[in-house]
Amino acid sequence: MAEDLEELRKLVREKNISTVEDMQNETSKFISKIPNLKEKYEKIVSARGYVLEPSTTIEIAFNELLTKTGGEDIVIDNEKKELYITSGIKKENELGGLSFEKKAKIVKEIIIKSLNSPEELPKPNILDDFEKFVAIRNIFAHVPINWLTPELEFNTNFPYKHFFKLDPKWKDVSIAFNEFMAIQKEILEVIPRYIHRVLIKKKIISTILLGANFGDIPEDDKEHSEQ
């Protein structure tokens, strides 16, 4: 779209357009050059919705993980006179200063910290896909479409070129969309596993604080809690 706007500006200069009517006529001519405009428009609107809406849901999940996990264990809040078995790595008032990218990076770090070994993940190197997930999400959120290409593609020219540094193939909307959906599915598998580990850890600490013997805790729970 940025390319299209630049071409329109060029058109205005070349045609010496000075009235709204002239602009409408020349714009109509310009739009007529765009192949399959209606189909492309409907596809990109749908694709952006399928990417950005789940991204919002996952960001909410990230917020919960950051404010309720990843911090120190057995924390006393003197002001509220409350005891927390586990604490968040961030406070709620700190979330506003964190980008989606930064939140994903911190969540990745606390998940890695909780693992006994990479083999516990549903897929090798899945946490490396967090960076790809954020990158593709940012493309759909911030990069306009190049309407003049035969296939549906993003604008990879300046100032959007840096969005594609991880994979230039993401300029193809279909490729970027399909990879995003695959990574999203994997992330939605990792997060519940991490939450399960946190809950088991809280259960074990609570049991011990209440005076029970560690030997009374099921072996499966002990194994999952070991760091």
C-alpha positions in Angstrom: 0.0 0.0 0.0 2.9 2.4 0.7 4.1 1.8 -2.9 0.6 2.5 -4.1 0.5 5.8 -2.2 3.8 6.8 -3.6 2.6 6.0 -7.1 -0.5 8.1 -6.5 1.7 11.0 -5.3 3.8 10.7 -8.5 0.6 10.6 -10.5 -0.6 13.8 -8.9 2.7 15.5 -9.8 2.8 14.2 -13.3 -0.9 14.9 -14.1 -0.9 18.2 -12.3 -4.1 17.1 -10.5 -5.7 20.1 -8.7 -9.4 19.1 -8.1 -11.2 16.3 -6.2 -12.9 15.2 -9.4 -9.6 14.8 -11.2 -8.2 12.9 -8.3 -11.2 10.6 -8.3 -10.8 9.9 -12.0 -7.1 9.2 -11.8 -7.6 7.1 -8.7 -10.2 5.0 -10.4 -7.8 4.4 -13.3 -5.0 3.4 -10.8 -7.3 1.0 -9.0 -8.3 -0.6 -12.2 -4.7 -1.7 -12.7 -4.8 -3.8 -9.5 -5.5 -7.5 -10.3 -8.2 -9.2 -8.4 -8.5 -6.3 -5.9 -11.8 -7.4 -4.3 -10.5 -11.0 -3.8 -7.2 -9.8 -2.4 -8.8 -7.3 0.0 -11.2 -10.0 1.4 -8.3 -12.5 1.8 -6.0 -10.1 3.7 -8.8 -8.8 6.0 -9.6 -12.4 6.9 -6.0 -13.4 7.3 -5.2 -10.4 9.6 -8.2 -11.3 11.7 -7.1 -14.9 12.1 -3.6 -13.8 13.1 -4.3 -10.8 15.3 -7.2 -12.1 17.3 -5.4 -15.2 18.6 -2.3 -13.1 19.2 -4.4 -10.9 21.6 -5.6 -14.0 23.4 -2.0 -15.3 23.7 -0.8 -11.9 25.0 -3.4 -12.1 27.7 -2.1 -15.5 28.6 1.5 -14.1 28.6 0.3 -11.3 31.0 -1.1 -13.9 33.4 2.1 -16.0 33.3 4.3 -12.9 33.9 2.3 -11.6 36.9 1.7 -15.0 38.6 4.7 -17.1 37.8 8.4 -16.9 37.1 9.3 -15.0 40.3 10.5 -16.1 43.7 8.9 -18.8 45.7 7.3 -18.2 49.2 7.0 -14.5 49.1 5.5 -12.4 51.9 3.7 -9.2 50.9 4.1 -7.1 54.0 1.8 -4.4 52.7 -1.1 -6.7 52.0 0.0 -9.2 54.7 -0.3 -12.1 52.3 1.9 -15.1 51.6 2.5 -16.2 48.0 3.6 -19.7 47.2 4.9 -18.5 43.9 5.2 -14.9 42.6 5.2 -13.2 39.3 8.3 -12.1 37.5 6.5 -8.8 36.7 4.0 -6.6 38.4 0.7 -5.7 36.7 1.8 -2.0 36.5 4.9 -3.0 34.6 3.0 -4.8 31.8 2.2 -1.5 30.0 5.8 -0.8 29.3 6.4 -4.2 27.7 6.0 -4.9 24.0 4.4 -8.1 22.8 7.9 -9.1 21.7 9.4 -8.5 25.1 6.6 -10.4 26.9 7.2 -13.4 24.6 10.9 -13.3 25.3 10.4 -13.3 29.1 7.8 -16.1 28.9 10.3 -18.1 26.9 13.0 -17.6 29.5 10.8 -18.6 32.5 9.6 -21.7 30.6 13.2 -22.7 29.9 14.1 -22.1 33.5 11.3 -24.5 34.6 12.5 -27.4 32.4 14.6 -30.3 33.6 15.6 -31.0 29.9 14.6 -29.9 26.4 13.2 -33.4 25.9 10.2 -32.3 28.0 9.0 -30.1 25.1 6.5 -31.4 22.6 8.9 -30.5 19.8 12.6 -29.8 19.7 13.5 -26.1 19.5 9.9 -25.1 19.9 10.9 -22.2 22.1 13.0 -20.8 19.2 9.7 -20.5 17.4 8.6 -17.8 19.8 10.7 -15.3 17.9 9.1 -16.4 14.6 5.6 -16.2 16.1 6.2 -12.6 17.2 7.9 -11.6 13.9 5.0 -13.0 11.8 2.4 -11.4 14.1 4.2 -8.0 13.7 4.1 -8.4 9.9 0.3 -8.9 9.9 -0.1 -6.0 12.4 2.2 -3.4 10.7 3.1 -4.2 7.1 0.8 -3.1 4.2 0.0 -5.2 1.2 1.7 -4.7 -2.2 -1.5 -4.6 -4.2 0.2 -4.6 -7.6 1.8 -8.0 -7.4 0.0 -11.0 -9.1 -0.1 -12.9 -5.9 -1.1 -11.6 -2.4 2.2 -10.3 -1.0 3.4 -7.9 1.7 5.4 -4.8 0.9 9.0 -5.7 1.5 10.5 -2.3 0.5 11.7 0.4 2.9 10.6 1.0 5.7 9.2 -2.5 6.0 12.2 -4.6 4.8 13.4 -5.3 8.4 10.2 -7.2 9.2 11.4 -10.0 6.9 14.9 -10.5 8.2 14.1 -13.9 9.7 12.6 -15.3 6.5 12.1 -13.4 3.2 9.5 -16.0 2.2 7.1 -14.4 4.6 6.4 -11.7 2.0 4.0 -14.3 0.6 0.9 -13.9 2.7 -0.1 -17.6 2.4 3.3 -18.8 3.6 3.4 -16.4 6.5 -0.2 -17.3 7.5 0.4 -21.0 7.4 3.6 -20.9 9.4 2.0 -18.6 12.0 -1.0 -21.0 12.5 1.4 -24.0 12.9 3.6 -22.2 15.5 0.5 -20.9 17.3 -0.7 -24.5 17.8 2.7 -25.5 19.2 2.7 -22.5 21.7 -0.8 -23.5 22.8 0.7 -26.9 23.7 3.7 -25.6 25.6 1.8 -23.1 27.8 -0.5 -25.7 29.5 2.5 -27.9 30.1 4.3 -25.1 31.9 1.2 -24.2 33.9 0.9 -27.8 35.0 4.5 -27.7 36.3 3.8 -24.5 38.2 0.6 -26.0 39.8 2.5 -29.2 40.8 5.3 -27.0 42.3 2.7 -25.0 44.3 1.1 -28.2 45.5 4.3 -29.6 46.8 5.4 -26.4 48.5 1.9 -26.0 50.1 2.0 -29.6 51.3 5.4 -29.2 52.9 4.4 -25.9 54.5 1.3 -27.6 56.1 3.6 -30.1 57.7 3.1 -33.1 55.5 6.0 -35.5 54.6 7.6 -35.2 51.2 7.3 -38.9 51.0 3.5 -38.5 50.9 3.7 -36.6 47.7 3.0 -38.8 44.5 6.2 -39.7 42.7 5.0 -38.2 39.4 4.5 -34.8 41.1 8.0 -35.0 42.6 9.6 -35.8 39.2 7.9 -32.9 37.5 8.9 -30.4 40.2 12.6 -31.2 40.3 14.8 -28.4 38.8 
